[in-house]
Amino acid sequence: MSEFEQYQPNQANYRQTTNRLGWASTPTRKILVARHVLRLIGVLNPEMFDEEHGTYLAQLLRSLLDCSLPPSSQSLFHSAPYIPSDRPDTYCLARARRERLVSIDTRLINGESKITFTSDVGRNGQSAIAMFKSSYVPEMNQADGVFAFEIDRVTSGTGLSTKIIAQGRAEILTRQPLWLGGDPLKLEKAGRQFFNKVCDLSSPTRFWHRWYLQLLDGTFRDWELAMEIVKIPNDVWNAGLVAAAEEIRRIEARLLSERMPQVEEIFKTDLGFYDVRSVISEPSKLIDSIESRVRFALDLAVQSNSCDLNDMSTAAKVLRHALDNCLDDPNALEQFLRRGSGMIKARITDGTFSGDDELGVLVDTLDELALQLRADHPEVAQAVDARTRQRFKELDDKKRLLGATLIDDLKEGTTGRLETELDLASETLRDGISDDASTDALKQSGNRAAKISLAERAKQAESSGTMAALKMGLRSNKLVEFVMDLFSGGGLP
């Protein structure tokens, strides 16, 4: 018999196990009850949510979001009372301690528990509006088994004096898939269908759809976003899901602005799509790496017999000066790298320099490292930020929407985190809620497009690029050019 199978409910072992919820800490009880409700939420009929019940649904989802968080992230807005107080058999989630939202009856009538979704406060002061009492559907037996399994897993070997141990285990549980055991079949499918219906991806309420799918997989980790959403004022939640969704979008836009990754790299997956990952990099090590790479590329080009660049050339003098005198001034270093690259490109264009491979490597290196300084070095990024924010405030809606379209085009060749964050950046621009958030979204996307563009240029130089890669290069170039023109009037800031 597997560890899960021994928790298939019968009157004796189920009540014995669920009774432990009475002495568990409130944060622990919130987590266990909320997860059980989320497994059963598919028994609700999406068609029943009119204006009044839509308000109830908003408050219910808010409580489930709050109560499914790790204990340290939970608010005091919701409680998990139980009745009766001596030998409890019913466990609830409520706003404060007064307004009960959902209750679980663990008495196993006809062999199964019962869930009741109830709105204690209704329109025009009406009270005790019983929305739904579940039938004893066969699939609930599976959910009851998982409920008992999780309670035992969290509380085993603990008691009143060691509740903190159970609470620590409950925190681990918040990072686990919603169905830890058993075969949910119809209930999981019903839950997906419920969220598809009331919170589909094309609606303003799409956060809830994304959140539920991540809970199923055990991958939801954005505690900060969840805490901010829970704090949305009651009067907004009482206006229903769509009203709350507008506030959620504002919160997401603000957090997107605050979370702009300063150090990251673009890489290509095994399937040929671009993604992004954070890398650990100290500013001093970044400067050391840049110095080493520029010196190597510059020496290689100077020693070339065919490109005509030599140490007496103005471009070479500019770069030597940057390497010898500006390593302690990252802003000056970034400007000299751009200036050197621009001078070399101009000399190639007018025929003074021959565009051989070594010179091409130098130009690409200078462009890449200047970009990396702007994106990843805090001092340079701060200076760029100060120069760009005012320019973006002067941006009209037409250009803002064009930027969103260019980001959407770039998204087609990406995957994973990069695809998700480009999608959020596009949404931020289209919403236009915050100038600061829009500025950061466009800057971040432009930096990422520039890194992709450099990678595609390197592939083309090696004659290894496919037609798909060529299209990706063109899309990234369009976004880079748009950002360059926007922020600097023809050159990167």
C-alpha positions as CSV (number, residue, x, y, z in Angstrom):
1,M,0.0,0.0,0.0
2,S,1.4,3.4,-0.9
3,E,1.7,6.3,1.6
4,F,-1.3,8.0,-0.1
5,E,-3.5,5.0,-0.3
6,Q,-3.7,4.5,3.5
7,Y,-5.6,7.9,3.6
8,Q,-8.5,6.8,1.5
9,P,-11.3,8.1,3.8
10,N,-13.2,6.0,6.2
11,Q,-15.1,7.4,9.2
12,A,-12.5,6.4,11.7
13,N,-9.1,7.4,10.2
14,Y,-10.5,10.5,8.4
15,R,-12.0,12.1,11.5
16,Q,-9.0,11.2,13.6
17,T,-6.7,12.9,11.1
18,T,-8.8,16.0,10.4
19,N,-9.3,16.6,14.1
20,R,-5.7,17.7,14.2
21,L,-6.7,20.9,12.4
22,G,-8.2,22.1,15.7
23,W,-4.9,22.4,17.5
24,A,-2.8,23.4,14.4
25,S,-1.8,27.1,14.2
26,T,-4.1,29.4,12.3
27,P,-1.6,29.9,9.4
28,T,-1.2,26.1,9.1
29,R,-5.0,25.6,9.1
30,K,-5.4,28.3,6.5
31,I,-3.0,26.6,4.1
32,L,-4.5,23.1,4.5
33,V,-8.2,24.2,4.2
34,A,-7.5,26.6,1.3
35,R,-5.7,23.9,-0.7
36,H,-8.7,21.5,-0.1
37,V,-11.2,24.2,-1.3
38,L,-9.0,24.8,-4.4
39,R,-9.1,21.1,-5.2
40,L,-12.9,21.2,-5.0
41,I,-13.6,24.6,-6.6
42,G,-14.7,22.9,-9.8
43,V,-18.0,21.9,-8.3
44,L,-19.1,25.5,-8.5
45,N,-21.2,26.4,-11.6
46,P,-19.6,29.4,-13.4
47,E,-23.0,30.4,-14.8
48,M,-24.3,31.4,-11.3
49,F,-22.1,34.4,-10.9
50,D,-24.4,37.4,-11.4
51,E,-23.5,40.8,-10.0
52,E,-24.1,39.8,-6.4
53,H,-22.4,36.5,-6.6
54,G,-19.6,38.0,-8.6
55,T,-18.7,40.0,-5.6
56,Y,-18.7,36.9,-3.5
57,L,-16.4,35.2,-6.0
58,A,-13.9,38.1,-5.8
59,Q,-13.8,37.8,-2.0
60,L,-13.5,34.0,-2.2
61,L,-10.6,34.1,-4.5
62,R,-8.9,36.8,-2.4
63,S,-9.2,34.6,0.7
64,L,-7.9,31.6,-1.2
65,L,-4.9,33.5,-2.5
66,D,-4.1,34.9,1.0
67,C,-4.6,31.6,2.8
68,S,-2.6,29.5,0.4
69,L,0.5,31.7,0.9
70,P,3.4,30.7,3.2
71,P,2.7,31.7,6.9
72,S,5.1,34.7,6.8
73,S,3.3,36.1,3.8
74,Q,-0.3,35.7,5.0
75,S,-2.4,38.7,6.0
76,L,-4.7,39.2,9.0
77,F,-7.6,39.9,6.8
78,H,-8.7,36.2,6.8
79,S,-9.1,33.6,9.4
80,A,-9.7,29.8,9.6
81,P,-12.3,29.3,12.3
82,Y,-13.7,25.9,13.3
83,I,-16.9,24.6,15.0
84,P,-17.6,23.4,17.6
85,S,-14.7,24.6,19.6
86,D,-14.1,21.3,21.7
87,R,-14.4,18.6,19.0
88,P,-14.5,20.4,15.7
89,D,-15.9,18.8,12.6
90,T,-16.3,21.9,10.4
91,Y,-13.5,24.2,9.2
92,C,-14.0,27.5,7.5
93,L,-12.3,30.4,5.7
94,A,-13.7,33.8,6.6
95,R,-13.1,37.5,6.3
96,A,-11.8,38.4,9.8
97,R,-13.9,36.2,12.0
98,R,-17.3,37.4,11.0
99,E,-18.0,36.8,7.3
100,R,-17.7,33.1,6.5
101,L,-16.9,32.4,2.8
102,V,-16.6,28.6,2.6
103,S,-16.8,25.7,5.1
104,I,-15.8,22.0,5.0
105,D,-17.9,19.5,6.9
106,T,-15.6,16.5,7.7
107,R,-18.3,14.2,9.2
108,L,-18.3,11.9,6.1
109,I,-22.0,11.6,5.7
110,N,-22.6,8.8,3.2
111,G,-18.8,8.3,3.2
112,E,-17.9,11.8,1.9
113,S,-17.3,15.3,3.3
114,K,-19.4,18.3,2.3
115,I,-18.3,21.7,1.1
116,T,-20.5,24.8,1.4
117,F,-19.8,28.1,-0.4
118,T,-21.7,30.7,1.5
119,S,-21.9,34.5,1.3
120,D,-22.7,35.8,4.8
121,V,-23.2,39.4,3.5
122,G,-25.2,40.1,0.4
123,R,-26.6,42.9,-1.5
124,N,-28.8,45.4,0.4
125,G,-27.7,44.0,3.7
126,Q,-29.2,40.5,3.1
127,S,-27.4,37.9,5.1
128,A,-26.9,34.1,5.1
129,I,-27.1,33.7,1.3
130,A,-26.4,30.0,0.8
131,M,-24.9,29.9,-2.7
132,F,-24.1,26.3,-3.1
133,K,-24.0,23.1,-1.1
134,S,-22.2,20.3,-2.9
135,S,-23.8,17.0,-3.7
136,Y,-21.9,14.0,-2.5
137,V,-20.1,13.6,-5.8
138,P,-17.9,10.4,-6.0
139,E,-14.8,12.4,-7.0
140,M,-14.8,14.2,-3.6
141,N,-13.6,11.0,-2.1
142,Q,-10.2,11.5,-3.9
143,A,-10.0,15.1,-2.6
144,D,-10.8,14.0,0.9
145,G,-8.0,11.4,0.7
146,V,-5.5,14.1,-0.4
147,F,-6.8,16.4,2.4
148,A,-6.2,13.8,5.1
149,F,-2.8,12.9,3.5
150,E,-1.6,16.5,3.7
151,I,-2.9,17.1,7.2
152,D,-1.0,14.0,8.4
153,R,2.1,15.0,6.5
154,V,2.1,18.4,8.1
155,T,1.0,17.5,11.7
156,S,2.5,14.0,12.2
157,G,4.5,13.8,15.4
158,T,3.6,17.4,16.5
159,G,1.2,18.7,19.2
160,L,0.2,21.9,20.9
161,S,3.7,22.6,22.1
162,T,5.3,21.9,18.7
163,K,2.9,23.7,16.4
164,I,5.8,25.7,14.9
165,I,7.1,22.4,13.4
166,A,3.8,21.8,11.6
167,Q,3.8,25.4,10.4
168,G,7.2,24.9,8.9
169,R,6.0,21.8,7.0
170,A,2.9,23.7,5.9
171,E,5.2,26.4,4.4
172,I,6.9,23.6,2.3
173,L,3.5,22.4,1.2
174,T,2.8,25.8,-0.4
175,R,5.5,24.9,-3.0
176,Q,4.0,21.5,-3.8
177,P,1.5,20.6,-6.5
178,L,-2.1,20.9,-5.5
179,W,-2.8,17.2,-5.9
180,L,0.0,15.4,-4.1
181,G,-1.6,12.0,-4.4
182,G,-4.4,10.1,-6.1
183,D,-5.8,10.6,-9.5
184,P,-8.0,13.8,-9.6
185,L,-9.4,13.2,-13.0
186,K,-12.8,15.0,-13.1
187,L,-12.2,17.4,-10.2
188,E,-9.0,18.8,-11.7
189,K,-10.5,19.1,-15.1
190,A,-13.6,20.8,-13.5
191,G,-11.3,23.3,-11.7
192,R,-9.5,24.1,-15.0
193,Q,-12.9,24.6,-16.7
194,F,-14.2,26.8,-13.9
195,F,-11.2,29.2,-14.2
196,N,-11.3,29.0,-18.0
197,K,-14.9,30.2,-17.8
198,V,-14.7,33.0,-15.2
199,C,-11.1,34.1,-15.6
200,D,-10.0,33.3,-19.1
201,L,-6.7,34.6,-20.5
202,S,-8.3,37.1,-22.8
203,S,-10.2,38.9,-19.9
204,P,-8.9,41.4,-17.4
205,T,-9.1,38.7,-14.7
206,R,-6.5,36.5,-16.3
207,F,-4.2,36.7,-13.2
208,W,-6.5,34.2,-11.5
209,H,-6.3,31.8,-14.4
210,R,-2.5,31.9,-14.4
211,W,-2.4,31.6,-10.6
212,Y,-4.6,28.5,-10.5
213,L,-2.6,26.7,-13.2
214,Q,0.6,27.4,-11.3
215,L,-0.9,26.2,-8.0
216,L,-1.8,22.9,-9.8
217,D,1.8,22.5,-10.8
218,G,3.2,23.8,-7.5
219,T,5.1,26.5,-9.3
220,F,3.5,29.7,-8.0
221,R,6.2,31.7,-6.1
222,D,5.2,35.3,-6.5
223,W,4.5,35.9,-2.9
224,E,5.1,39.7,-3.1
225,L,2.5,40.1,-5.9
226,A,0.0,38.0,-4.0
227,M,0.5,40.0,-0.8
228,E,0.0,43.3,-2.7
229,I,-3.2,41.9,-4.3
230,V,-4.6,40.8,-1.0
231,K,-4.1,44.4,0.3
232,I,-6.4,45.9,-2.3
233,P,-9.1,47.7,-0.4
234,N,-12.4,46.0,0.5
235,D,-14.5,48.4,-1.5
236,V,-12.7,47.4,-4.7
237,W,-13.2,43.7,-4.0
238,N,-16.9,44.4,-3.3
239,A,-17.2,45.9,-6.8
240,G,-16.4,42.4,-8.3
241,L,-13.6,40.6,-10.1
242,V,-13.3,43.0,-13.0
243,A,-12.8,46.0,-10.7
244,A,-10.2,44.1,-8.7
245,A,-8.5,43.1,-11.9
246,E,-7.9,46.7,-12.8
247,E,-6.1,47.2,-9.5
248,I,-4.1,43.9,-10.1
249,R,-2.9,45.2,-13.4
250,R,-1.7,48.4,-11.8
251,I,0.2,46.4,-9.2
252,E,1.7,44.1,-11.8
253,A,2.9,47.2,-13.8
254,R,4.5,48.7,-10.7
255,L,6.2,45.5,-9.7
256,L,7.4,45.0,-13.3
257,S,9.0,48.4,-13.0
258,E,10.6,47.7,-9.7
259,R,11.9,44.3,-10.7
260,M,13.8,45.1,-13.9
261,P,16.6,42.6,-13.8
262,Q,20.0,44.4,-13.8
263,V,22.2,41.5,-14.6
264,E,21.0,38.9,-17.1
265,E,22.0,37.0,-20.2
266,I,20.1,36.0,-23.3
267,F,20.7,32.4,-24.3
268,K,19.3,29.9,-26.9
269,T,17.5,26.8,-25.8
270,D,18.0,23.4,-27.3
271,L,14.9,24.0,-29.4
272,G,16.3,27.1,-30.9
273,F,14.3,29.7,-28.9
274,Y,15.7,32.6,-27.0
275,D,15.2,32.8,-23.2
276,V,16.7,34.9,-20.4
277,R,18.3,34.0,-17.1
278,S,19.8,36.0,-14.3
279,V,23.5,35.8,-13.7
280,I,25.5,36.6,-10.6
281,S,27.8,39.5,-11.5
282,E,29.5,42.1,-9.3
283,P,30.2,45.5,-11.0
284,S,33.9,45.2,-10.4
285,K,34.0,41.8,-12.1
286,L,31.9,43.1,-15.0
287,I,34.5,45.9,-15.6
288,D,37.4,43.4,-15.4
289,S,35.6,41.2,-18.0
290,I,35.0,44.1,-20.3
291,E,38.6,45.3,-20.1
292,S,39.9,41.9,-20.9
293,R,37.6,41.4,-23.9
294,V,38.1,44.9,-25.4
295,R,41.9,44.6,-25.1
296,F,41.9,41.2,-26.8
297,A,39.6,42.3,-29.7
298,L,41.5,45.6,-30.1
299,D,44.9,44.0,-30.2
300,L,43.5,41.4,-32.7
301,A,42.3,44.1,-35.0
302,V,45.4,46.2,-34.8
303,Q,47.6,43.3,-35.5
304,S,45.5,42.4,-38.6
305,N,47.3,43.1,-41.9
306,S,44.2,44.0,-43.8
307,C,41.9,46.3,-41.9
308,D,44.1,49.4,-41.7
309,L,43.3,50.1,-38.0
310,N,46.5,50.9,-36.1
311,D,47.5,52.4,-32.8
312,M,47.8,55.8,-34.5
313,S,44.2,55.8,-35.5
314,T,41.9,58.1,-33.5
315,A,39.5,55.2,-32.8
316,A,42.3,53.1,-31.4
317,K,43.5,56.0,-29.3
318,V,40.0,56.5,-27.9
319,L,39.8,52.9,-26.9
320,R,43.2,52.7,-25.4
321,H,42.4,55.8,-23.3
322,A,39.2,54.2,-22.1
323,L,41.1,51.1,-21.0
324,D,43.9,52.9,-19.4
325,N,42.1,55.8,-17.7
326,C,38.4,55.1,-17.4
327,L,38.0,51.7,-15.7
328,D,37.0,53.5,-12.5
329,D,34.3,55.5,-14.3
330,P,31.9,53.1,-15.8
331,N,29.8,55.9,-17.4
332,A,32.8,57.3,-19.2
333,L,33.9,53.8,-20.2
334,E,30.5,53.1,-21.8
335,Q,30.6,56.4,-23.7
336,F,34.1,55.8,-25.1
337,L,33.2,52.2,-26.2
338,R,30.2,53.6,-28.1
339,R,32.3,56.4,-29.5
340,G,35.1,54.0,-30.7
341,S,32.5,51.7,-32.3
342,G,30.9,54.7,-34.1
343,M,34.2,56.0,-35.4
344,I,35.2,52.5,-36.8
345,K,31.8,52.1,-38.5
346,A,32.2,55.5,-40.1
347,R,35.7,54.7,-41.4
348,I,34.4,51.4,-42.8
349,T,31.6,53.2,-44.6
350,D,33.9,55.8,-46.2
351,G,36.4,53.2,-47.2
352,T,39.3,54.3,-44.8
353,F,39.1,50.9,-43.1
354,S,38.6,47.5,-44.7
355,G,35.8,45.6,-43.1
356,D,37.7,42.3,-42.4
357,D,36.7,39.7,-39.8
358,E,39.0,41.0,-37.0
359,L,37.5,44.5,-37.3
360,G,34.0,43.0,-37.3
361,V,34.8,41.2,-34.1
362,L,36.0,44.4,-32.5
363,V,32.9,46.4,-33.5
364,D,30.5,43.6,-32.3
365,T,32.5,43.4,-29.0
366,L,32.3,47.1,-28.4
367,D,28.5,47.2,-29.1
368,E,27.8,44.2,-26.9
369,L,29.9,45.4,-24.0
370,A,28.5,49.0,-24.1
371,L,25.0,47.4,-24.1
372,Q,26.0,45.2,-21.2
373,L,27.2,48.2,-19.2
374,R,23.9,50.0,-19.8
375,A,21.8,47.0,-18.9
376,D,23.9,45.5,-16.0
377,H,26.0,48.1,-14.3
378,P,24.0,49.9,-11.7
379,E,25.8,53.3,-12.1
380,V,25.4,53.3,-15.9
381,A,21.9,52.0,-15.8
382,Q,20.9,54.8,-13.3
383,A,22.4,57.5,-15.6
384,V,20.6,56.1,-18.6
385,D,17.4,56.0,-16.6
386,A,17.6,59.6,-15.7
387,R,18.2,60.6,-19.3
388,T,15.3,58.5,-20.7
389,R,12.4,59.0,-18.4
390,Q,11.6,62.6,-19.5
391,R,11.8,61.5,-23.1
392,F,9.3,58.8,-22.6
393,K,6.8,61.1,-20.9
394,E,6.7,63.0,-24.2
395,L,5.7,59.8,-26.1
396,D,2.3,59.8,-27.7
397,D,-0.1,56.8,-27.7
398,K,0.7,55.9,-31.3
399,K,4.4,55.3,-30.6
400,R,3.6,53.5,-27.3
401,L,1.4,51.1,-29.1
402,L,3.9,50.6,-31.9
403,G,6.5,49.7,-29.3
404,A,4.0,47.1,-27.9
405,T,3.6,45.7,-31.4
406,L,7.3,45.4,-32.0
407,I,7.7,43.5,-28.6
408,D,4.9,41.2,-29.7
409,D,6.7,40.4,-32.9
410,L,10.0,39.7,-31.0
411,K,8.1,37.3,-28.7
412,E,7.5,34.8,-31.5
413,G,11.1,33.5,-31.3
414,T,11.3,33.3,-27.5
415,T,10.3,30.9,-24.8
416,G,10.1,30.5,-21.0
417,R,10.8,33.5,-18.8
418,L,11.8,35.7,-21.7
419,E,8.5,35.1,-23.5
420,T,6.5,35.7,-20.4
421,E,8.2,39.0,-19.5
422,L,8.0,40.3,-23.1
423,D,4.3,39.6,-22.9
424,L,4.1,41.5,-19.7
425,A,6.1,44.4,-21.2
426,S,3.7,44.6,-24.2
427,E,0.7,44.6,-21.8
428,T,2.3,47.4,-19.8
429,L,2.8,49.5,-22.8
430,R,-0.8,48.9,-24.1
431,D,-2.3,49.7,-20.8
432,G,-0.3,52.9,-20.4
433,I,-1.1,53.0,-16.7
434,S,2.3,54.2,-15.6
435,D,4.9,56.2,-17.5
436,D,7.7,54.8,-15.3
437,A,6.5,51.2,-15.8
438,S,6.2,51.7,-19.5
439,T,9.7,53.3,-19.7
440,D,11.3,50.4,-17.9
441,A,9.4,47.8,-19.9
442,L,10.5,49.4,-23.2
443,K,14.1,49.8,-22.0
444,Q,14.3,46.3,-20.8
445,S,12.8,44.9,-24.0
446,G,15.2,47.1,-26.1
447,N,18.2,45.9,-24.2
448,R,17.1,42.3,-24.7
449,A,16.4,42.8,-28.4
450,A,19.9,44.3,-28.8
451,K,21.5,41.2,-27.2
452,I,19.5,39.0,-29.5
453,S,20.5,41.1,-32.5
454,L,24.2,40.8,-31.6
455,A,23.8,37.0,-31.3
456,E,22.0,36.8,-34.7
457,R,24.7,39.0,-36.3
458,A,27.4,36.6,-35.0
459,K,25.6,33.7,-36.5
460,Q,25.2,35.4,-39.9
461,A,29.0,36.2,-39.8
462,E,29.6,32.4,-39.4
463,S,27.1,31.7,-42.2
464,S,25.2,29.5,-39.9
465,G,21.9,31.4,-39.7
466,T,18.7,29.9,-41.0
467,M,15.8,31.9,-42.5
468,A,14.1,31.8,-39.1
469,A,17.2,33.2,-37.5
470,L,17.3,36.0,-40.2
471,K,13.7,36.9,-39.4
472,M,14.5,36.9,-35.7
473,G,17.4,39.3,-36.4
474,L,15.2,41.6,-38.4
475,R,12.5,41.7,-35.6
476,S,15.1,42.4,-32.9
477,N,16.7,45.1,-35.1
478,K,13.4,46.9,-35.6
479,L,12.8,47.1,-31.8
480,V,16.4,48.2,-31.2
481,E,16.1,51.0,-33.8
482,F,12.7,52.1,-32.3
483,V,14.2,52.4,-28.8
484,M,17.3,54.1,-30.0
485,D,15.3,56.7,-31.9
486,L,12.9,57.2,-29.0
487,F,15.4,57.5,-26.2
488,S,18.3,59.2,-27.9
489,G,17.1,60.8,-31.1
490,G,19.3,58.5,-33.2
491,G,21.8,56.9,-30.8
492,L,21.5,54.9,-27.6
493,P,21.4,57.0,-24.5
